Amino acid sequence: MFNEHAIELLVYTALYPRIGFKMFKIENICILAEKFYPGDFTKQDLVRLRIELQHFELDFPNNPELQKLSSIHNLCQGLVKTTKSVVYPLIDRFIRLVLTFLVSIATTKLAFAIMKVIKTISKQNGEWFLE
């Protein structure tokens, strides 16, 4: 199973608009969807996702609005603004799930950092209740 850094790297290189999707890999996106979101994508959805990604790959160079985007969250907003989220609903779903996942990782890291600070302060004050 991928670790969180590998997931972030795959997602950012596959869906990073700033570099014009030069590292766009349909296979990587499908693997991520299948491994990490099995409850959100049926087998049929995964087949359709692959087809949507193939169409998106052809559509992107012809869409100046999407080419201006510089991040994954901008891509999500851009799909809605250009109504491409209706054309590519599974890509839109995947991006939203990835954004949620990345926020949850950041939130978890922050929570552990805060607990570490609290534990350090409590040790300094002679309080050991967080051991």
N, CA, C and O atoms as CSV, one atom per row, in Angstrom:
chain,resi,resn,atom,element,x,y,z
A,1,MET,N,N,0.846,-1.186,0.000
A,1,MET,CA,C,0.000,0.000,0.000
A,1,MET,C,C,0.890,1.248,0.000
A,1,MET,O,O,1.960,1.265,0.609
A,2,PHE,N,N,0.426,2.291,-0.695
A,2,PHE,CA,C,1.185,3.534,-0.781
A,2,PHE,C,C,1.213,4.231,0.567
A,2,PHE,O,O,0.264,4.129,1.344
A,3,ASN,N,N,2.317,4.953,0.852
A,3,ASN,CA,C,2.283,5.829,2.007
A,3,ASN,C,C,1.744,7.183,1.573
A,3,ASN,O,O,1.560,7.426,0.380
A,4,GLU,N,N,1.493,8.061,2.529
A,4,GLU,CA,C,0.829,9.325,2.186
A,4,GLU,C,C,1.657,10.189,1.241
A,4,GLU,O,O,1.089,10.908,0.419
A,5,HIS,N,N,2.983,10.138,1.338
A,5,HIS,CA,C,3.825,10.945,0.448
A,5,HIS,C,C,3.732,10.437,-0.987
A,5,HIS,O,O,3.718,11.232,-1.927
A,6,ALA,N,N,3.669,9.136,-1.157
A,6,ALA,CA,C,3.528,8.564,-2.498
A,6,ALA,C,C,2.185,8.941,-3.094
A,6,ALA,O,O,2.081,9.221,-4.288
A,7,ILE,N,N,1.156,8.946,-2.256
A,7,ILE,CA,C,-0.181,9.326,-2.727
A,7,ILE,C,C,-0.165,10.774,-3.198
A,7,ILE,O,O,-0.640,11.090,-4.289
A,8,GLU,N,N,0.392,11.656,-2.355
A,8,GLU,CA,C,0.442,13.065,-2.724
A,8,GLU,C,C,1.235,13.261,-4.013
A,8,GLU,O,O,0.822,14.022,-4.888
A,9,LEU,N,N,2.356,12.586,-4.130
A,9,LEU,CA,C,3.187,12.716,-5.320
A,9,LEU,C,C,2.445,12.253,-6.564
A,9,LEU,O,O,2.472,12.927,-7.594
A,10,LEU,N,N,1.783,11.105,-6.471
A,10,LEU,CA,C,1.019,10.604,-7.620
A,10,LEU,C,C,-0.097,11.560,-8.014
A,10,LEU,O,O,-0.298,11.838,-9.196
A,11,VAL,N,N,-0.811,12.053,-7.032
A,11,VAL,CA,C,-1.935,12.944,-7.316
A,11,VAL,C,C,-1.443,14.258,-7.901
A,11,VAL,O,O,-1.972,14.736,-8.905
A,12,TYR,N,N,-0.435,14.836,-7.276
A,12,TYR,CA,C,0.036,16.130,-7.752
A,12,TYR,C,C,0.663,16.043,-9.132
A,12,TYR,O,O,0.491,16.955,-9.942
A,13,THR,N,N,1.381,14.975,-9.418
A,13,THR,CA,C,1.966,14.880,-10.750
A,13,THR,C,C,0.920,14.521,-11.790
A,13,THR,O,O,1.025,14.936,-12.944
A,14,ALA,N,N,-0.082,13.758,-11.397
A,14,ALA,CA,C,-1.116,13.355,-12.356
A,14,ALA,C,C,-2.117,14.466,-12.633
A,14,ALA,O,O,-2.610,14.589,-13.754
A,15,LEU,N,N,-2.419,15.268,-11.634
A,15,LEU,CA,C,-3.485,16.260,-11.775
A,15,LEU,C,C,-3.006,17.691,-11.543
A,15,LEU,O,O,-3.797,18.546,-11.143
A,16,TYR,N,N,-1.750,17.959,-11.783
A,16,TYR,CA,C,-1.222,19.288,-11.493
A,16,TYR,C,C,-1.324,20.170,-12.724
A,16,TYR,O,O,-0.529,20.019,-13.651
A,17,PRO,N,N,-2.286,21.090,-12.757
A,17,PRO,CA,C,-2.517,21.887,-13.959
A,17,PRO,C,C,-1.387,22.852,-14.302
A,17,PRO,O,O,-1.196,23.182,-15.473
A,18,ARG,N,N,-0.639,23.306,-13.310
A,18,ARG,CA,C,0.385,24.325,-13.560
A,18,ARG,C,C,1.401,23.867,-14.598
A,18,ARG,O,O,1.904,24.684,-15.369
A,19,ILE,N,N,1.703,22.599,-14.628
A,19,ILE,CA,C,2.664,22.092,-15.613
A,19,ILE,C,C,1.950,21.510,-16.829
A,19,ILE,O,O,2.513,20.706,-17.572
A,20,GLY,N,N,0.713,21.925,-17.015
A,20,GLY,CA,C,-0.036,21.517,-18.201
A,20,GLY,C,C,-0.332,20.033,-18.259
A,20,GLY,O,O,-0.460,19.462,-19.342
A,21,PHE,N,N,-0.442,19.413,-17.113
A,21,PHE,CA,C,-0.745,17.983,-17.036
A,21,PHE,C,C,0.286,17.154,-17.807
A,21,PHE,O,O,-0.052,16.115,-18.375
A,22,LYS,N,N,1.535,17.607,-17.828
A,22,LYS,CA,C,2.580,16.878,-18.556
A,22,LYS,C,C,2.817,15.489,-17.966
A,22,LYS,O,O,3.236,14.571,-18.670
A,23,MET,N,N,2.548,15.345,-16.684
A,23,MET,CA,C,2.740,14.049,-16.019
A,23,MET,C,C,1.414,13.299,-15.876
A,23,MET,O,O,1.318,12.341,-15.109
A,24,PHE,N,N,0.411,13.732,-16.605
A,24,PHE,CA,C,-0.931,13.148,-16.534
A,24,PHE,C,C,-0.855,11.664,-16.865
A,24,PHE,O,O,-0.512,11.291,-17.987
A,25,LYS,N,N,-1.170,10.831,-15.904
A,25,LYS,CA,C,-1.127,9.382,-16.066
A,25,LYS,C,C,-2.479,8.798,-15.673
A,25,LYS,O,O,-2.823,8.711,-14.494
A,26,ILE,N,N,-3.214,8.412,-16.668
A,26,ILE,CA,C,-4.541,7.838,-16.439
A,26,ILE,C,C,-4.448,6.617,-15.533
A,26,ILE,O,O,-5.275,6.434,-14.641
A,27,GLU,N,N,-3.456,5.801,-15.762
A,27,GLU,CA,C,-3.297,4.573,-14.974
A,27,GLU,C,C,-3.113,4.887,-13.490
A,27,GLU,O,O,-3.713,4.225,-12.643
A,28,ASN,N,N,-2.287,5.894,-13.164
A,28,ASN,CA,C,-2.055,6.264,-11.759
A,28,ASN,C,C,-3.339,6.733,-11.088
A,28,ASN,O,O,-3.615,6.386,-9.940
A,29,ILE,N,N,-4.110,7.516,-11.808
A,29,ILE,CA,C,-5.361,8.024,-11.247
A,29,ILE,C,C,-6.336,6.867,-11.006
A,29,ILE,O,O,-6.998,6.816,-9.970
A,30,CYS,N,N,-6.418,5.962,-11.943
A,30,CYS,CA,C,-7.317,4.802,-11.788
A,30,CYS,C,C,-6.874,3.900,-10.639
A,30,CYS,O,O,-7.712,3.378,-9.904
A,31,ILE,N,N,-5.579,3.716,-10.481
A,31,ILE,CA,C,-5.062,2.911,-9.363
A,31,ILE,C,C,-5.432,3.554,-8.031
A,31,ILE,O,O,-5.884,2.875,-7.109
A,32,LEU,N,N,-5.238,4.869,-7.935
A,32,LEU,CA,C,-5.594,5.571,-6.701
A,32,LEU,C,C,-7.080,5.444,-6.397
A,32,LEU,O,O,-7.465,5.178,-5.259
A,33,ALA,N,N,-7.910,5.634,-7.413
A,33,ALA,CA,C,-9.364,5.532,-7.218
A,33,ALA,C,C,-9.750,4.133,-6.747
A,33,ALA,O,O,-10.580,3.976,-5.852
A,34,GLU,N,N,-9.148,3.133,-7.351
A,34,GLU,CA,C,-9.487,1.750,-7.006
A,34,GLU,C,C,-8.992,1.370,-5.616
A,34,GLU,O,O,-9.724,0.735,-4.856
A,35,LYS,N,N,-7.762,1.749,-5.270
A,35,LYS,CA,C,-7.179,1.338,-3.987
A,35,LYS,C,C,-7.709,2.121,-2.794
A,35,LYS,O,O,-7.955,1.553,-1.730
A,36,PHE,N,N,-7.882,3.426,-2.975
A,36,PHE,CA,C,-8.193,4.264,-1.826
A,36,PHE,C,C,-9.649,4.695,-1.727
A,36,PHE,O,O,-10.071,5.209,-0.691
A,37,TYR,N,N,-10.416,4.494,-2.781
A,37,TYR,CA,C,-11.816,4.894,-2.754
A,37,TYR,C,C,-12.732,3.785,-3.276
A,37,TYR,O,O,-13.600,4.049,-4.108
A,38,PRO,N,N,-12.551,2.546,-2.799
A,38,PRO,CA,C,-13.371,1.442,-3.324
A,38,PRO,C,C,-14.858,1.609,-3.013
A,38,PRO,O,O,-15.699,1.103,-3.756
A,39,GLY,N,N,-15.192,2.301,-1.941
A,39,GLY,CA,C,-16.586,2.534,-1.603
A,39,GLY,C,C,-17.218,3.661,-2.410
A,39,GLY,O,O,-18.438,3.824,-2.415
A,40,ASP,N,N,-16.385,4.432,-3.088
A,40,ASP,CA,C,-16.887,5.580,-3.841
A,40,ASP,C,C,-16.960,5.329,-5.343
A,40,ASP,O,O,-17.614,6.074,-6.073
A,41,PHE,N,N,-16.286,4.277,-5.799
A,41,PHE,CA,C,-16.274,3.949,-7.223
A,41,PHE,C,C,-16.550,2.459,-7.412
A,41,PHE,O,O,-15.793,1.615,-6.933
A,42,THR,N,N,-17.629,2.144,-8.105
A,42,THR,CA,C,-17.914,0.751,-8.443
A,42,THR,C,C,-16.975,0.322,-9.567
A,42,THR,O,O,-16.245,1.146,-10.117
A,43,LYS,N,N,-16.992,-0.947,-9.902
A,43,LYS,CA,C,-16.183,-1.433,-11.035
A,43,LYS,C,C,-16.575,-0.700,-12.318
A,43,LYS,O,O,-15.722,-0.326,-13.123
A,44,GLN,N,N,-17.874,-0.505,-12.489
A,44,GLN,CA,C,-18.353,0.210,-13.675
A,44,GLN,C,C,-17.892,1.668,-13.651
A,44,GLN,O,O,-17.517,2.217,-14.687
A,45,ASP,N,N,-17.918,2.293,-12.476
A,45,ASP,CA,C,-17.432,3.669,-12.350
A,45,ASP,C,C,-15.961,3.769,-12.747
A,45,ASP,O,O,-15.555,4.730,-13.400
A,46,LEU,N,N,-15.169,2.779,-12.354
A,46,LEU,CA,C,-13.741,2.799,-12.685
A,46,LEU,C,C,-13.511,2.713,-14.191
A,46,LEU,O,O,-12.610,3.358,-14.726
A,47,VAL,N,N,-14.323,1.921,-14.861
A,47,VAL,CA,C,-14.232,1.843,-16.327
A,47,VAL,C,C,-14.614,3.194,-16.931
A,47,VAL,O,O,-13.945,3.697,-17.833
A,48,ARG,N,N,-15.695,3.769,-16.420
A,48,ARG,CA,C,-16.135,5.084,-16.920
A,48,ARG,C,C,-15.129,6.182,-16.582
A,48,ARG,O,O,-14.920,7.099,-17.376
A,49,LEU,N,N,-14.502,6.090,-15.399
A,49,LEU,CA,C,-13.484,7.067,-15.015
A,49,LEU,C,C,-12.337,7.052,-16.018
A,49,LEU,O,O,-11.863,8.107,-16.441
A,50,ARG,N,N,-11.898,5.877,-16.393
A,50,ARG,CA,C,-10.816,5.749,-17.370
A,50,ARG,C,C,-11.205,6.417,-18.699
A,50,ARG,O,O,-10.395,7.112,-19.312
A,51,ILE,N,N,-12.437,6.199,-19.128
A,51,ILE,CA,C,-12.920,6.801,-20.384
A,51,ILE,C,C,-12.994,8.327,-20.241
A,51,ILE,O,O,-12.581,9.059,-21.141
A,52,GLU,N,N,-13.522,8.800,-19.102
A,52,GLU,CA,C,-13.576,10.245,-18.870
A,52,GLU,C,C,-12.171,10.849,-18.897
A,52,GLU,O,O,-11.962,11.917,-19.472
A,53,LEU,N,N,-11.219,10.169,-18.279
A,53,LEU,CA,C,-9.844,10.670,-18.253
A,53,LEU,C,C,-9.243,10.725,-19.656
A,53,LEU,O,O,-8.497,11.650,-19.978
A,54,GLN,N,N,-9.564,9.748,-20.481
A,54,GLN,CA,C,-9.074,9.757,-21.859
A,54,GLN,C,C,-9.663,10.942,-22.625
A,54,GLN,O,O,-8.958,11.600,-23.390
A,55,HIS,N,N,-10.941,11.212,-22.422
A,55,HIS,CA,C,-11.582,12.358,-23.072
A,55,HIS,C,C,-11.009,13.668,-22.531
A,55,HIS,O,O,-10.745,14.603,-23.286
A,56,PHE,N,N,-10.824,13.718,-21.217
A,56,PHE,CA,C,-10.269,14.923,-20.587
A,56,PHE,C,C,-8.877,15.222,-21.132
A,56,PHE,O,O,-8.532,16.377,-21.380
A,57,GLU,N,N,-8.094,14.183,-21.311
A,57,GLU,CA,C,-6.736,14.347,-21.837
A,57,GLU,C,C,-6.764,14.996,-23.226
A,57,GLU,O,O,-5.885,15.793,-23.556
A,58,LEU,N,N,-7.753,14.662,-24.024
A,58,LEU,CA,C,-7.902,15.260,-25.361
A,58,LEU,C,C,-8.542,16.649,-25.289
A,58,LEU,O,O,-8.232,17.520,-26.102
A,59,ASP,N,N,-9.420,16.850,-24.330
A,59,ASP,CA,C,-10.159,18.104,-24.191
A,59,ASP,C,C,-9.307,19.226,-23.599
A,59,ASP,O,O,-9.445,20.383,-23.996
A,60,PHE,N,N,-8.440,18.896,-22.667
A,60,PHE,CA,C,-7.682,19.910,-21.929
A,60,PHE,C,C,-6.897,20.874,-22.831
A,60,PHE,O,O,-6.995,22.084,-22.625
A,61,PRO,N,N,-6.132,20.406,-23.810
A,61,PRO,CA,C,-5.358,21.347,-24.635
A,61,PRO,C,C,-6.225,22.334,-25.419
A,61,PRO,O,O,-5.741,23.384,-25.839
A,62,ASN,N,N,-7.489,22.007,-25.615
A,62,ASN,CA,C,-8.390,22.867,-26.381
A,62,ASN,C,C,-9.238,23.782,-25.500
A,62,ASN,O,O,-10.123,24.477,-26.001
A,63,ASN,N,N,-8.976,23.788,-24.194
A,63,ASN,CA,C,-9.787,24.576,-23.284
A,63,ASN,C,C,-8.918,25.607,-22.551
A,63,ASN,O,O,-8.275,25.271,-21.556
A,64,PRO,N,N,-8.894,26.856,-23.031
A,64,PRO,CA,C,-8.047,27.884,-22.421
A,64,PRO,C,C,-8.382,28.160,-20.955
A,64,PRO,O,O,-7.498,28.513,-20.174
A,65,GLU,N,N,-9.659,27.999,-20.577
A,65,GLU,CA,C,-10.051,28.224,-19.180
A,65,GLU,C,C,-9.341,27.238,-18.247
A,65,GLU,O,O,-8.846,27.623,-17.188
A,66,LEU,N,N,-9.297,25.978,-18.645
A,66,LEU,CA,C,-8.641,24.968,-17.812
A,66,LEU,C,C,-7.127,25.126,-17.829
A,66,LEU,O,O,-6.466,24.816,-16.837
A,67,GLN,N,N,-6.576,25.596,-18.919
A,67,GLN,CA,C,-5.124,25.753,-19.025
A,67,GLN,C,C,-4.590,26.837,-18.098
A,67,GLN,O,O,-3.406,26.823,-17.760
A,68,LYS,N,N,-5.432,27.776,-17.680
A,68,LYS,CA,C,-5.019,28.869,-16.795
A,68,LYS,C,C,-4.895,28.428,-15.336
A,68,LYS,O,O,-4.321,29.151,-14.522
A,69,LEU,N,N,-5.419,27.269,-15.001
A,69,LEU,CA,C,-5.486,26.833,-13.609
A,69,LEU,C,C,-4.110,26.446,-13.086
A,69,LEU,O,O,-3.252,25.980,-13.836
A,70,SER,N,N,-3.914,26.650,-11.767
A,70,SER,CA,C,-2.579,26.444,-11.212
A,70,SER,C,C,-2.513,25.455,-10.046
A,70,SER,O,O,-1.426,25.206,-9.523
A,71,SER,N,N,-3.637,24.889,-9.629
A,71,SER,CA,C,-3.612,23.932,-8.521
A,71,SER,C,C,-4.783,22.976,-8.646
A,71,SER,O,O,-5.684,23.175,-9.462
A,72,ILE,N,N,-4.756,21.933,-7.823
A,72,ILE,CA,C,-5.823,20.945,-7.872
A,72,ILE,C,C,-7.152,21.557,-7.426
A,72,ILE,O,O,-8.193,21.285,-8.025
A,73,HIS,N,N,-7.120,22.383,-6.378
A,73,HIS,CA,C,-8.393,22.994,-5.952
A,73,HIS,C,C,-8.905,23.963,-7.010
A,73,HIS,O,O,-10.117,24.097,-7.178
A,74,ASN,N,N,-8.000,24.650,-7.737
A,74,ASN,CA,C,-8.440,25.496,-8.858
A,74,ASN,C,C,-9.035,24.649,-9.967
A,74,ASN,O,O,-9.997,25.056,-10.619
A,75,LEU,N,N,-8.468,23.475,-10.183
A,75,LEU,CA,C,-9.006,22.569,-11.198
A,75,LEU,C,C,-10.429,22.169,-10.834
A,75,LEU,O,O,-11.308,22.148,-11.695
A,76,CYS,N,N,-10.656,21.857,-9.587
A,76,CYS,CA,C,-11.998,21.491,-9.137
A,76,CYS,C,C,-12.976,22.643,-9.388
A,76,CYS,O,O,-14.072,22.433,-9.909
A,77,GLN,N,N,-12.576,23.841,-9.019
A,77,GLN,CA,C,-13.419,25.019,-9.250
A,77,GLN,C,C,-13.599,25.284,-10.743
A,77,GLN,O,O,-14.688,25.644,-11.189
A,78,GLY,N,N,-12.518,25.101,-11.513
A,78,GLY,CA,C,-12.579,25.329,-12.953
A,78,GLY,C,C,-13.513,24.368,-13.657
A,78,GLY,O,O,-14.203,24.748,-14.603
A,79,LEU,N,N,-13.540,23.120,-13.200
A,79,LEU,CA,C,-14.465,22.153,-13.792
A,79,LEU,C,C,-15.914,22.591,-13.588
A,79,LEU,O,O,-16.749,22.435,-14.479
A,80,VAL,N,N,-16.202,23.134,-12.417
A,80,VAL,CA,C,-17.558,23.606,-12.137
A,80,VAL,C,C,-17.857,24.856,-12.962
A,80,VAL,O,O,-18.917,24.962,-13.579
A,81,LYS,N,N,-16.919,25.797,-12.966
A,81,LYS,CA,C,-17.124,27.066,-13.683
A,81,LYS,C,C,-17.353,26.851,-15.180
A,81,LYS,O,O,-18.182,27.526,-15.790
A,82,THR,N,N,-16.616,25.912,-15.763
A,82,THR,CA,C,-16.744,25.651,-17.200
A,82,THR,C,C,-17.813,24.604,-17.501
A,82,THR,O,O,-17.985,24.211,-18.654
A,83,THR,N,N,-18.520,24.158,-16.493
A,83,THR,CA,C,-19.528,23.090,-16.555
A,83,THR,C,C,-18.946,21.753,-17.015
A,83,THR,O,O,-19.690,20.855,-17.409
A,84,LYS,N,N,-17.638,21.622,-16.966
A,84,LYS,CA,C,-17.002,20.342,-17.301
A,84,LYS,C,C,-17.254,19.303,-16.204
A,84,LYS,O,O,-17.080,18.106,-16.430
A,85,SER,N,N,-17.665,19.762,-15.016
A,85,SER,CA,C,-17.980,18.807,-13.950
A,85,SER,C,C,-19.199,17.967,-14.319
A,85,SER,O,O,-19.376,16.863,-13.804
A,86,VAL,N,N,-20.036,18.488,-15.209
A,86,VAL,CA,C,-21.192,17.736,-15.707
A,86,VAL,C,C,-20.726,16.737,-16.769
A,86,VAL,O,O,-21.236,15.619,-16.847
A,87,VAL,N,N,-19.765,17.147,-17.575
A,87,VAL,CA,C,-19.221,16.281,-18.625
A,87,VAL,C,C,-18.346,15.189,-18.016
A,87,VAL,O,O,-18.341,14.051,-18.486
A,88,TYR,N,N,-17.607,15.547,-16.966
A,88,TYR,CA,C,-16.668,14.625,-16.315
A,88,TYR,C,C,-17.034,14.448,-14.833
A,88,TYR,O,O,-16.252,14.835,-13.965
A,89,PRO,N,N,-18.196,13.877,-14.530
A,89,PRO,CA,C,-18.609,13.789,-13.125
A,89,PRO,C,C,-17.706,12.896,-12.268
A,89,PRO,O,O,-17.532,13.160,-11.078
A,90,LEU,N,N,-17.140,11.861,-12.849
A,90,LEU,CA,C,-16.286,10.969,-12.050
A,90,LEU,C,C,-14.925,11.602,-11.778
A,90,LEU,O,O,-14.342,11.383,-10.716
A,91,ILE,N,N,-14.422,12.372,-12.712
A,91,ILE,CA,C,-13.173,13.111,-12.466
A,91,ILE,C,C,-13.423,14.138,-11.368
A,91,ILE,O,O,-12.600,14.300,-10.467
A,92,ASP,N,N,-14.546,14.825,-11.443
A,92,ASP,CA,C,-14.909,15.802,-10.414
A,92,ASP,C,C,-15.007,15.121,-9.050
A,92,ASP,O,O,-14.491,15.639,-8.060
A,93,ARG,N,N,-15.660,13.973,-8.994
A,93,ARG,CA,C,-15.780,13.228,-7.731
A,93,ARG,C,C,-14.409,12.835,-7.199
A,93,ARG,O,O,-14.129,12.987,-6.010
A,94,PHE,N,N,-13.551,12.328,-8.090
A,94,PHE,CA,C,-12.210,11.913,-7.676
A,94,PHE,C,C,-11.426,13.097,-7.097
A,94,PHE,O,O,-10.798,12.969,-6.046
A,95,ILE,N,N,-11.460,14.234,-7.770
A,95,ILE,CA,C,-10.720,15.410,-7.298
A,95,ILE,C,C,-11.242,15.850,-5.937
A,95,ILE,O,O,-10.458,16.193,-5.053
A,96,ARG,N,N,-12.555,15.842,-5.762
A,96,ARG,CA,C,-13.129,16.240,-4.472
A,96,ARG,C,C,-12.706,15.268,-3.357
A,96,ARG,O,O,-12.416,15.693,-2.239
A,97,LEU,N,N,-12.674,13.989,-3.662
A,97,LEU,CA,C,-12.231,13.002,-2.671
A,97,LEU,C,C,-10.764,13.197,-2.320
A,97,LEU,O,O,-10.383,13.107,-1.153
A,98,VAL,N,N,-9.949,13.461,-3.319
A,98,VAL,CA,C,-8.518,13.689,-3.081
A,98,VAL,C,C,-8.320,14.941,-2.230
A,98,VAL,O,O,-7.529,14.933,-1.287
A,99,LEU,N,N,-9.032,16.009,-2.557
A,99,LEU,CA,C,-8.908,17.238,-1.768
A,99,LEU,C,C,-9.318,16.997,-0.323
A,99,LEU,O,O,-8.674,17.501,0.597
A,100,THR,N,N,-10.378,16.237,-0.118
A,100,THR,CA,C,-10.815,15.900,1.235
A,100,THR,C,C,-9.748,15.083,1.958
A,100,THR,O,O,-9.473,15.310,3.137
A,101,PHE,N,N,-9.151,14.134,1.243
A,101,PHE,CA,C,-8.103,13.289,1.823
A,101,PHE,C,C,-6.900,14.130,2.233
A,101,PHE,O,O,-6.356,13.953,3.323
A,102,LEU,N,N,-6.485,15.048,1.356
A,102,LEU,CA,C,-5.312,15.877,1.658
A,102,LEU,C,C,-5.573,16.782,2.856
A,102,LEU,O,O,-4.676,17.011,3.667
A,103,VAL,N,N,-6.797,17.298,2.974
A,103,VAL,CA,C,-7.149,18.125,4.130
A,103,VAL,C,C,-7.154,17.280,5.398
A,103,VAL,O,O,-6.708,17.739,6.449
A,104,SER,N,N,-7.653,16.054,5.309
A,104,SER,CA,C,-7.687,15.199,6.505
A,104,SER,C,C,-6.283,14.829,6.953
A,104,SER,O,O,-6.032,14.716,8.153
A,105,ILE,N,N,-5.355,14.637,6.008
A,105,ILE,CA,C,-3.957,14.367,6.375
A,105,ILE,C,C,-3.383,15.567,7.110
A,105,ILE,O,O,-2.755,15.413,8.158
A,106,ALA,N,N,-3.592,16.758,6.569
A,106,ALA,CA,C,-3.074,17.969,7.201
A,106,ALA,C,C,-3.674,18.162,8.583
A,106,ALA,O,O,-2.968,18.538,9.519
A,107,THR,N,N,-4.977,17.906,8.722
A,107,THR,CA,C,-5.650,18.055,10.007
A,107,THR,C,C,-5.099,17.068,11.026
A,107,THR,O,O,-4.880,17.424,12.183
A,108,THR,N,N,-4.876,15.841,10.604
A,108,THR,CA,C,-4.319,14.819,11.494
A,108,THR,C,C,-2.914,15.187,11.936
A,108,THR,O,O,-2.572,15.057,13.111
A,109,LYS,N,N,-2.102,15.647,10.994
A,109,LYS,CA,C,-0.737,16.066,11.338
A,109,LYS,C,C,-0.765,17.205,12.345
A,109,LYS,O,O,0.018,17.219,13.295
A,110,LEU,N,N,-1.666,18.160,12.139
A,110,LEU,CA,C,-1.790,19.287,13.055
A,110,LEU,C,C,-2.214,18.808,14.439
A,110,LEU,O,O,-1.673,19.264,15.446
A,111,ALA,N,N,-3.175,17.898,14.494
A,111,ALA,CA,C,-3.648,17.385,15.783
A,111,ALA,C,C,-2.516,16.697,16.550
A,111,ALA,O,O,-2.379,16.890,17.758
A,112,PHE,N,N,-1.703,15.892,15.850
A,112,PHE,CA,C,-0.584,15.226,16.518
A,112,PHE,C,C,0.477,16.226,16.969
A,112,PHE,O,O,1.083,16.053,18.027
A,113,ALA,N,N,0.702,17.264,16.179
A,113,ALA,CA,C,1.665,18.295,16.566
A,113,ALA,C,C,1.195,19.022,17.822
A,113,ALA,O,O,1.992,19.307,18.715
A,114,ILE,N,N,-0.102,19.319,17.887
A,114,ILE,CA,C,-0.664,19.994,19.061
A,114,ILE,C,C,-0.561,19.092,20.286
A,114,ILE,O,O,-0.213,19.558,21.370
A,115,MET,N,N,-0.859,17.806,20.121
A,115,MET,CA,C,-0.744,16.863,21.245
A,115,MET,C,C,0.699,16.782,21.743
A,115,MET,O,O,0.936,16.672,22.946
A,116,LYS,N,N,1.640,16.834,20.840
A,116,LYS,CA,C,3.057,16.782,21.223
A,116,LYS,C,C,3.426,18.012,22.053
A,116,LYS,O,O,4.149,17.902,23.043
A,117,VAL,N,N,2.933,19.174,21.651
A,117,VAL,CA,C,3.199,20.397,22.403
A,117,VAL,C,C,2.560,20.313,23.782
A,117,VAL,O,O,3.189,20.662,24.781
A,118,ILE,N,N,1.316,19.851,23.842
A,118,ILE,CA,C,0.620,19.727,25.125
A,118,ILE,C,C,1.356,18.749,26.029
A,118,ILE,O,O,1.513,19.001,27.224
A,119,LYS,N,N,1.801,17.647,25.471
A,119,LYS,CA,C,2.523,16.639,26.252
A,119,LYS,C,C,3.829,17.216,26.794
A,119,LYS,O,O,4.178,16.989,27.953
A,120,THR,N,N,4.545,17.957,25.963
A,120,THR,CA,C,5.803,18.577,26.391
A,120,THR,C,C,5.554,19.567,27.520
A,120,THR,O,O,6.284,19.578,28.511
A,121,ILE,N,N,4.531,20.392,27.374
A,121,ILE,CA,C,4.209,21.384,28.408
A,121,ILE,C,C,3.789,20.688,29.698
A,121,ILE,O,O,4.194,21.104,30.783
A,122,SER,N,N,2.989,19.642,29.594
A,122,SER,CA,C,2.526,18.945,30.801
A,122,SER,C,C,3.687,18.254,31.511
A,122,SER,O,O,3.710,18.191,32.740
A,123,LYS,N,N,4.658,17.734,30.743
A,123,LYS,CA,C,5.839,17.125,31.372
A,123,LYS,C,C,6.652,18.179,32.104
A,123,LYS,O,O,7.157,17.935,33.199
A,124,GLN,N,N,6.776,19.351,31.496
A,124,GLN,CA,C,7.538,20.429,32.115
A,124,GLN,C,C,6.875,20.906,33.402
A,124,GLN,O,O,7.548,21.374,34.320
A,125,ASN,N,N,5.573,20.785,33.461
A,125,ASN,CA,C,4.831,21.207,34.653
A,125,ASN,C,C,4.623,20.060,35.639
A,125,ASN,O,O,3.931,20.217,36.644
A,126,GLY,N,N,5.215,18.923,35.352
A,126,GLY,CA,C,5.090,17.793,36.249
A,126,GLY,C,C,3.783,17.020,36.124
A,126,GLY,O,O,3.459,16.196,36.979
A,127,GLU,N,N,3.049,17.282,35.078
A,127,GLU,CA,C,1.789,16.567,34.858
A,127,GLU,C,C,2.057,15.443,33.852
A,127,GLU,O,O,2.526,15.696,32.742
A,128,TRP,N,N,1.764,14.234,34.237
A,128,TRP,CA,C,2.066,13.074,33.390
A,128,TRP,C,C,0.815,12.371,32.883
A,128,TRP,O,O,0.880,11.222,32.447
A,129,PHE,N,N,-0.315,13.052,32.937
A,129,PHE,CA,C,-1.595,12.386,32.592
A,129,PHE,C,C,-1.739,12.067,31.126
A,129,PHE,O,O,-2.669,11.347,30.763
A,130,LEU,N,N,-0.875,12.560,30.263
A,130,LEU,CA,C,-1.003,12.276,28.837
A,130,LEU,C,C,-0.079,11.144,28.378
A,130,LEU,O,O,0.054,10.919,27.175
A,131,GLU,N,N,0.542,10.451,29.277
A,131,GLU,CA,C,1.458,9.352,28.933
A,131,GLU,C,C,0.706,8.171,28.407
A,131,GLU,O,O,1.312,7.155,28.067
